[in-house]
Amino acid sequence: MRLQLESPRQADVLALISQLDAYQAALYPAESNHLMDPAALEPPRAHFIVARDEKLAAVGCAALVPHEDYGEIKRMFVAPSQRGKGVAQALLARLEWEARSAGLSALKLETGVSQPEAIGLYQRAGFKPCPPFGAYQPDPLSLFMSKDL
């Protein structure tokens, strides 16, 4: 598997993002989906990481959006056929490396309460529940998490 900074606006990556959008739409109402347009994930606004398999197919993606003193994780997704292979853990480790390299003091994220696999991944990586941050408002379908770096 290869992880690298890439544009989110590539056909295979946009296909992953479309899968993520459909998955989220099946779990949550529109007002509880805090999606970020792929165009907003281009540098310098974000660090967008793509995981590619040995055939160079996009199998996962994630973004780090820097804020004043923390980075927010957005658009984290692994293709269903690639789950259980360490792709998500590798993406998360790369996001943390990018955040540390940018001098950020914490990573924060919003995930849905109906995603136990994602919650477990973040908990195993040291994330803990936190209050809503940035422009987020409390939402019973959202779980906010943070990890100090």
N, C-alpha and C positions, 0 to 999 in steps of 0.2 A: 504494500500500500504506500502511496505517495501523498504527502500533504504539502500544499503550497498555496500561497496567496494568488488569487485569480479574480477575474471579474465575475460577478454573479450573473451577468447578462450574456450567458452562453446557452445554447439550446439544451445541452444535457443537464446543466445546472438549473436552468429554468424549469425543466421537467421535474427535477427533485423538489424545487420550491412549490410547484403545482401540486405534487403529491402531498407535501406538508400542508398546504392550504386546504386541500380536500379532507385530509385527516382531521385538522383542527375544526373545520366547518361541521364535520360529523359529530364532534364531541361538544362543541360550545356554540352559543348564539353569537351573532356578529359582534355585539357590544362587548363580549368577553374575549374576542380574538384581537390581540394587539400585534397585528402583522405590520411589517415594515417593507415597503416597496423595494424590490431588488435594485432599482436605480439609486436609492438612498444608501445602498451598501457599498458603493464604489469608493475607492480612495479619493481624497484623504479623510472622508467622513468615517470610514470603517475599514477594518482589516477582514477581508472575506477569505475564508480558507475552504478549499475543496479537497476532499479525499478521493483519490483515484485508485482503481484496482490495477492489476498487472496488464490489463488490456487498455488502460488509460480511460476507462469509463468512470464517470462521476458516480460515486457510491455514497457520498455524504458531504455535508457542508455545515458551516457555522460562521457566524460573524461576531466580531468584537467591535462595539461602538464606544469609543472613548468619550468620557464626560470629564468634568474638571479634575476629579481625583479618583474616579472609579471607571471601570469598563463594564458595559452591559453586553451580555450574551444574547444574540438574536439569531433566529432562523437556523437553529440547530436541528439537523435531520439526518437520519441514516436510512437508506433504501431498505425496505423490509427484508429483501433477500440477503442483505449484508449484516443484519443484526446478529449479535452474539459473537462477532468476530473481532471485537476490540476497536472498531471504527470510532464509536462515540467516545471511548476513553482517550483515544489518540487525538481526536479533535479537541476535546476538553483540555488535554495537556498542552496542546499547541496554543489554544486561546490563552491559557494561563501564562505561557512563555511570552506571547505577544504583549499581554498586559504588563507583565514585569518589565519587559524591554522598553515599554512606553512610559515607565515610571509610575504606573497606576498603583494605588494602595489597596484596591479591592476589586473583586468581580461581583456583579449582581445580575439577577435574572428574574424573569416572571415565567412561570410555567403553570399548566392547568392541573387542577386537583384530580382530574380523571386520567392522569398519565403516570401511573405508579412506577413504570420502568424509568422514566426520565427523573422522577423524584428520587428514586433509589440511586441512580447514577450520580446525581448531584450530591446526595448525602454521603455516599462512599468517597467522593472527592473532597469532602470537608465543608460543603455548603451547609449553612444553617438558615432557618426561617428568619425573615426580617420584615420590617414594615414596608409598605409601598414606598417607592422611591421615584425621583424625577417627576414626571407628569402623571404617573399611575395613581389611580384612586382605589380604595378598598373594593374588592370584588370577591364574593363568596366562591367563585369558580377559579380564582387565581391564588397561587402560592408564590410569594416573593422570597428569594433566597440570596444570601451574600456569603462571600468568603474573603477574609483578609489575606493580603499577599505579603 
